[in-house]
Amino acid sequence: MLRFILRRIAYMVPTLFAVSVVAFVIIQLPPGDYLTTLMADWASGGGAVEMGTVEVLRERYGLDQPIWIQYFYWVSGIVTRGDFGISFELNRPVTDVIWGRLGYTFLISFCTLLFIWALALPIGIYSAVRQYSVGDYVATFFGFLGLAIPNFLLALVLMYVTVSYFGASVGGLFSPAMVDAPWGPAKFADFLAHVWLPIVVVGTAGLASLIRIMRANLLDELHKPYVTTARAKGVSEFRLLLKYPVRVALNPLISTLGWILPALVSGEIIVSVVLSLPTTGPMLLRALLAQDMYLAGSIILMVSVLTLIGTLVSDILLAIADPRIRFQ
């Protein structure tokens, strides 16, 4: 088992290097750089653009260097000092800018993942066991509805319903009076009163998808000979269901962790803008518009790391659930 985990971690290193190169190249694709955007803003505001000042800033930020040298400085700073560079727009280190927002991003993603699994497993099992029942049709209907409705539209609808019919505060993770308050029972209760909305909105599409996956996998297993044999031996239906077909049907579900985690973060970007959440989503959007390349590249790199971590966790869980996998 240890060799299996170490081998998977070894595979992550070149993958992470390739992802960092692709991320850095992508944010360099738009014409110009941050100073080009800054000059355009100055010109649109009627300000005079001093070319000497621009050249000094370009040299200060290293933007006068070839792209491969900029990449080398960026990656070497991350590896040797944990320095992700400086945010041009905010003139602050990237780590200081994103540190607080990353915590909320990961917290919302983790809670959303728990929400998805807590509902997808029992609903998927029920839909498979009670195939073509009223409950199965209802779950299927809401599953397709969840896949079809965009996250931002669902966020707007829930915000309208919450404000119009319940008079509750929506938007953000805290009420205005609690934003700067120290953590305590009152602030935690206020956080719980707000965090359910982004969790439901971000998790709807993933929940609908996993319900369909669990239902399809379990239906394939329920009609196999080993289930008929166990039933003929007198094994109770509940024990038979959980011990054999559900355990086997979980394998494809576990493997989806690799794409569910980054999908939650990417889906959270649009929802964060709509709900005014203090996460990395609005920051990434602003960094891309302003061509703040180190800030945007660092956020993209961290999302990629999340993808690799999700894949590693799914591989480990699959190896635990099905020992045959670790020998393949």
C-alpha positions as CSV (number, residue, x, y, z in Angstrom):
1,M,0.0,0.0,0.0
2,L,2.8,2.4,0.9
3,R,4.6,1.7,-2.5
4,F,1.3,2.4,-4.3
5,I,0.9,5.8,-2.5
6,L,4.5,6.8,-3.1
7,R,4.2,5.8,-6.8
8,R,1.1,8.0,-7.2
9,I,2.9,10.9,-5.4
10,A,5.9,10.5,-7.8
11,Y,3.5,10.8,-10.7
12,M,2.2,14.1,-9.3
13,V,5.6,15.9,-9.5
14,P,6.0,16.0,-13.4
15,T,2.2,16.6,-13.7
16,L,2.4,19.6,-11.4
17,F,5.4,21.0,-13.4
18,A,3.5,20.7,-16.7
19,V,0.4,22.3,-15.2
20,S,2.4,25.2,-13.9
21,V,3.9,25.8,-17.4
22,V,0.5,25.6,-19.0
23,A,-1.0,28.0,-16.5
24,F,1.8,30.5,-16.9
25,V,1.6,30.4,-20.7
26,I,-2.2,30.8,-20.7
27,I,-2.1,34.0,-18.6
28,Q,0.5,35.4,-20.9
29,L,-1.5,34.7,-24.1
30,P,-3.5,38.0,-24.1
31,P,-1.6,40.8,-25.8
32,G,0.3,43.1,-23.5
33,D,0.8,42.8,-19.8
34,Y,-0.4,44.4,-16.5
35,L,1.4,47.7,-17.4
36,T,-0.4,47.8,-20.7
37,T,-3.8,47.5,-18.9
38,L,-2.6,50.2,-16.4
39,M,-1.6,52.6,-19.2
40,A,-5.0,52.1,-20.8
41,D,-6.7,52.9,-17.5
42,W,-4.6,56.0,-17.2
43,A,-5.4,57.1,-20.7
44,S,-9.1,56.5,-20.3
45,G,-9.1,58.6,-17.1
46,G,-7.4,61.5,-18.9
47,G,-4.1,61.0,-17.1
48,A,-0.7,61.5,-18.7
49,V,1.3,58.4,-19.3
50,E,5.0,58.8,-18.6
51,M,6.9,56.2,-20.7
52,G,9.9,56.5,-18.4
53,T,7.8,55.6,-15.4
54,V,6.3,52.6,-17.3
55,E,9.8,51.4,-18.2
56,V,10.9,51.7,-14.6
57,L,7.9,49.7,-13.5
58,R,8.4,47.1,-16.2
59,E,12.0,46.6,-15.1
60,R,10.9,46.5,-11.4
61,Y,8.3,43.8,-12.0
62,G,10.6,41.9,-14.4
63,L,8.2,42.3,-17.3
64,D,11.1,43.2,-19.6
65,Q,12.4,39.7,-19.4
66,P,11.6,36.8,-21.7
67,I,8.6,34.7,-20.7
68,W,10.8,31.7,-19.8
69,I,12.9,33.8,-17.4
70,Q,9.8,35.2,-15.8
71,Y,8.5,31.6,-15.3
72,F,11.9,30.5,-13.9
73,Y,11.9,33.3,-11.3
74,W,8.3,32.6,-10.4
75,V,8.7,28.8,-9.9
76,S,12.1,29.1,-8.2
77,G,10.6,31.5,-5.7
78,I,7.7,29.1,-5.0
79,V,10.0,26.1,-4.6
80,T,12.8,27.7,-2.6
81,R,11.0,30.4,-0.5
82,G,7.3,29.7,-0.8
83,D,7.1,33.1,-2.6
84,F,4.4,33.2,-5.2
85,G,5.4,36.6,-6.4
86,I,3.7,40.0,-6.0
87,S,0.3,41.2,-7.0
88,F,0.9,44.1,-9.4
89,E,-2.5,45.7,-8.9
90,L,-2.5,45.5,-5.1
91,N,1.3,45.8,-4.7
92,R,1.3,43.1,-2.0
93,P,2.7,39.6,-1.9
94,V,0.4,37.0,-3.4
95,T,0.5,34.9,-0.3
96,D,-0.8,37.8,1.8
97,V,-3.6,38.5,-0.7
98,I,-5.0,35.0,-1.1
99,W,-4.3,33.4,2.2
100,G,-7.5,34.5,4.0
101,R,-9.7,33.8,1.0
102,L,-8.2,30.4,0.3
103,G,-9.5,29.2,3.7
104,Y,-13.1,30.2,2.9
105,T,-12.8,28.6,-0.6
106,F,-11.6,25.3,0.8
107,L,-14.1,25.4,3.6
108,I,-17.1,25.9,1.2
109,S,-15.7,23.3,-1.2
110,F,-15.3,20.7,1.6
111,C,-18.7,21.4,3.1
112,T,-20.2,21.1,-0.4
113,L,-18.5,17.8,-1.0
114,L,-19.9,16.4,2.3
115,F,-23.4,17.8,1.3
116,I,-23.1,16.0,-2.1
117,W,-22.0,12.6,-0.8
118,A,-24.5,12.7,2.2
119,L,-27.4,13.0,-0.2
120,A,-26.1,11.3,-3.4
121,L,-25.5,7.9,-1.8
122,P,-28.9,7.3,-0.2
123,I,-30.9,8.9,-3.1
124,G,-28.9,6.9,-5.7
125,I,-29.3,3.7,-3.7
126,Y,-33.0,4.2,-3.3
127,S,-33.5,5.1,-7.0
128,A,-31.7,1.9,-8.0
129,V,-33.5,-0.4,-5.6
130,R,-36.9,1.2,-6.3
131,Q,-36.4,1.5,-10.0
132,Y,-39.3,3.1,-11.9
133,S,-41.1,4.0,-8.7
134,V,-42.5,7.4,-7.9
135,G,-39.5,8.2,-5.8
136,D,-37.2,7.2,-8.7
137,Y,-39.0,9.4,-11.1
138,V,-38.9,12.3,-8.7
139,A,-35.2,11.9,-8.1
140,T,-34.5,11.6,-11.8
141,F,-36.6,14.7,-12.5
142,F,-34.7,16.8,-10.0
143,G,-31.4,15.3,-11.1
144,F,-31.9,16.5,-14.7
145,L,-33.2,19.8,-13.4
146,G,-30.1,20.2,-11.3
147,L,-27.8,19.5,-14.2
148,A,-29.7,21.9,-16.5
149,I,-29.9,25.0,-14.3
150,P,-26.8,27.1,-14.2
151,N,-25.4,27.7,-10.8
152,F,-25.6,31.5,-11.0
153,L,-29.2,31.4,-12.0
154,L,-30.1,29.1,-9.1
155,A,-28.2,31.5,-6.8
156,L,-30.3,34.5,-8.0
157,V,-33.6,32.5,-7.6
158,L,-32.7,31.4,-4.1
159,M,-31.6,34.9,-3.1
160,Y,-34.9,36.3,-4.3
161,V,-36.9,33.6,-2.5
162,T,-34.9,34.0,0.7
163,V,-35.3,37.8,0.8
164,S,-38.8,38.1,-0.5
165,Y,-40.5,35.3,1.5
166,F,-38.3,34.8,4.6
167,G,-36.8,38.3,5.0
168,A,-33.3,36.7,5.7
169,S,-30.0,38.4,4.9
170,V,-28.3,36.9,1.9
171,G,-25.0,37.6,0.1
172,G,-21.6,37.1,1.7
173,L,-20.8,34.7,4.5
174,F,-21.7,37.0,7.3
175,S,-24.2,39.8,8.2
176,P,-22.8,43.3,7.9
177,A,-22.6,43.6,11.7
178,M,-20.6,40.3,11.9
179,V,-18.0,40.8,9.2
180,D,-15.3,42.3,11.5
181,A,-16.5,40.7,14.7
182,P,-14.3,38.2,16.5
183,W,-15.1,34.6,16.2
184,G,-17.6,33.4,18.8
185,P,-20.9,31.5,19.1
186,A,-22.8,34.5,17.6
187,K,-20.5,34.8,14.6
188,F,-20.5,31.0,14.0
189,A,-24.3,30.9,14.1
190,D,-24.4,33.8,11.6
191,F,-21.9,32.0,9.4
192,L,-24.1,28.8,9.4
193,A,-27.1,31.0,8.5
194,H,-25.3,32.2,5.4
195,V,-23.1,29.4,4.3
196,W,-26.0,27.0,3.4
197,L,-26.8,29.0,0.3
198,P,-23.5,28.7,-1.5
199,I,-23.2,25.1,-0.5
200,V,-26.6,24.2,-2.0
201,V,-26.0,26.3,-5.1
202,V,-22.5,25.0,-5.8
203,G,-23.4,21.4,-4.9
204,T,-26.6,21.1,-7.0
205,A,-25.0,20.1,-10.3
206,G,-22.5,17.7,-8.6
207,L,-25.3,16.1,-6.5
208,A,-27.4,15.5,-9.6
209,S,-24.5,13.9,-11.4
210,L,-23.5,11.6,-8.6
211,I,-27.1,10.4,-8.0
212,R,-27.2,9.3,-11.7
213,I,-23.8,7.7,-11.4
214,M,-24.7,5.8,-8.2
215,R,-28.0,4.7,-9.6
216,A,-26.5,3.4,-12.9
217,N,-23.6,1.6,-11.2
218,L,-25.9,-0.1,-8.6
219,L,-28.4,-1.2,-11.2
220,D,-25.5,-3.0,-13.1
221,E,-24.6,-4.8,-9.9
222,L,-28.0,-5.8,-8.6
223,H,-28.6,-8.2,-11.6
224,K,-25.3,-10.0,-11.4
225,P,-25.2,-13.7,-10.4
226,Y,-23.4,-13.2,-7.0
227,V,-26.3,-11.1,-5.8
228,T,-28.8,-13.8,-6.8
229,T,-26.6,-16.4,-5.0
230,A,-26.3,-14.4,-1.8
231,R,-30.1,-13.9,-1.8
232,A,-30.6,-17.6,-2.3
233,K,-28.5,-18.3,0.7
234,G,-30.9,-16.3,2.9
235,V,-28.8,-13.1,3.4
236,S,-31.1,-10.3,4.4
237,E,-31.8,-7.7,1.7
238,F,-30.3,-4.8,3.7
239,R,-27.1,-6.6,4.5
240,L,-26.9,-8.0,1.0
241,L,-27.3,-4.6,-0.5
242,L,-24.6,-2.8,1.6
243,K,-22.1,-5.6,1.8
244,Y,-21.8,-6.5,-1.9
245,P,-23.4,-4.4,-4.7
246,V,-23.1,-1.0,-3.0
247,R,-19.5,-1.6,-2.1
248,V,-18.7,-2.5,-5.7
249,A,-20.8,0.4,-7.1
250,L,-18.9,2.9,-5.0
251,N,-15.7,2.4,-7.0
252,P,-16.7,4.7,-10.0
253,L,-18.2,7.1,-7.5
254,I,-14.9,7.4,-5.6
255,S,-13.0,7.9,-8.8
256,T,-15.0,11.1,-9.4
257,L,-13.2,12.9,-6.5
258,G,-10.5,13.9,-8.9
259,W,-12.8,16.1,-11.0
260,I,-15.4,17.0,-8.3
261,L,-13.0,19.1,-6.2
262,P,-11.8,21.4,-9.0
263,A,-15.3,21.5,-10.4
264,L,-16.5,22.8,-7.0
265,V,-13.8,25.5,-7.0
266,S,-14.5,26.6,-10.6
267,G,-18.2,26.6,-10.0
268,E,-17.7,28.6,-6.9
269,I,-16.0,31.4,-9.0
270,I,-19.2,32.5,-10.7
271,V,-21.4,31.9,-7.6
272,S,-18.9,34.0,-5.5
273,V,-19.4,36.9,-7.8
274,V,-23.2,36.6,-7.6
275,L,-23.3,36.1,-3.8
276,S,-20.4,38.4,-3.0
277,L,-18.4,35.7,-1.2
278,P,-15.0,36.5,0.2
279,T,-13.3,33.7,-1.7
280,T,-10.7,33.4,-4.4
281,G,-13.4,33.4,-7.2
282,P,-13.9,37.2,-7.6
283,M,-10.2,37.7,-7.0
284,L,-9.2,35.4,-9.9
285,L,-11.7,37.1,-12.2
286,R,-10.3,40.5,-11.3
287,A,-6.7,39.3,-11.7
288,L,-7.4,37.9,-15.1
289,L,-9.1,41.2,-16.3
290,A,-6.2,43.2,-15.0
291,Q,-3.5,40.8,-16.3
292,D,-2.1,40.5,-12.8
293,M,-0.2,37.4,-13.9
294,Y,1.4,36.2,-10.6
295,L,-1.9,36.4,-8.7
296,A,-3.9,34.7,-11.4
297,G,-1.2,32.1,-12.0
298,S,-1.0,31.3,-8.3
299,I,-4.7,30.8,-8.0
300,I,-4.9,28.6,-11.1
301,L,-1.9,26.6,-9.9
302,M,-3.6,26.0,-6.5
303,V,-6.8,24.8,-8.3
304,S,-4.6,22.4,-10.2
305,V,-3.0,21.2,-7.0
306,L,-6.5,20.6,-5.7
307,T,-7.2,18.5,-8.8
308,L,-4.0,16.4,-8.2
309,I,-4.9,16.0,-4.5
310,G,-8.4,14.9,-5.3
311,T,-7.0,12.4,-7.8
312,L,-4.5,11.1,-5.2
313,V,-7.3,10.8,-2.5
314,S,-9.6,9.0,-4.9
315,D,-6.7,6.6,-5.9
316,I,-6.0,5.8,-2.2
317,L,-9.7,5.3,-1.4
318,L,-10.1,3.0,-4.4
319,A,-7.1,1.0,-3.3
320,I,-8.6,0.6,0.1
321,A,-12.1,-0.3,-1.2
322,D,-10.8,-2.7,-3.9
323,P,-7.3,-4.2,-3.2
324,R,-7.1,-5.4,-6.8
325,I,-6.5,-1.8,-7.9
326,R,-3.2,-1.4,-6.1
327,F,-1.7,-4.3,-8.0
328,Q,-2.7,-3.1,-11.4
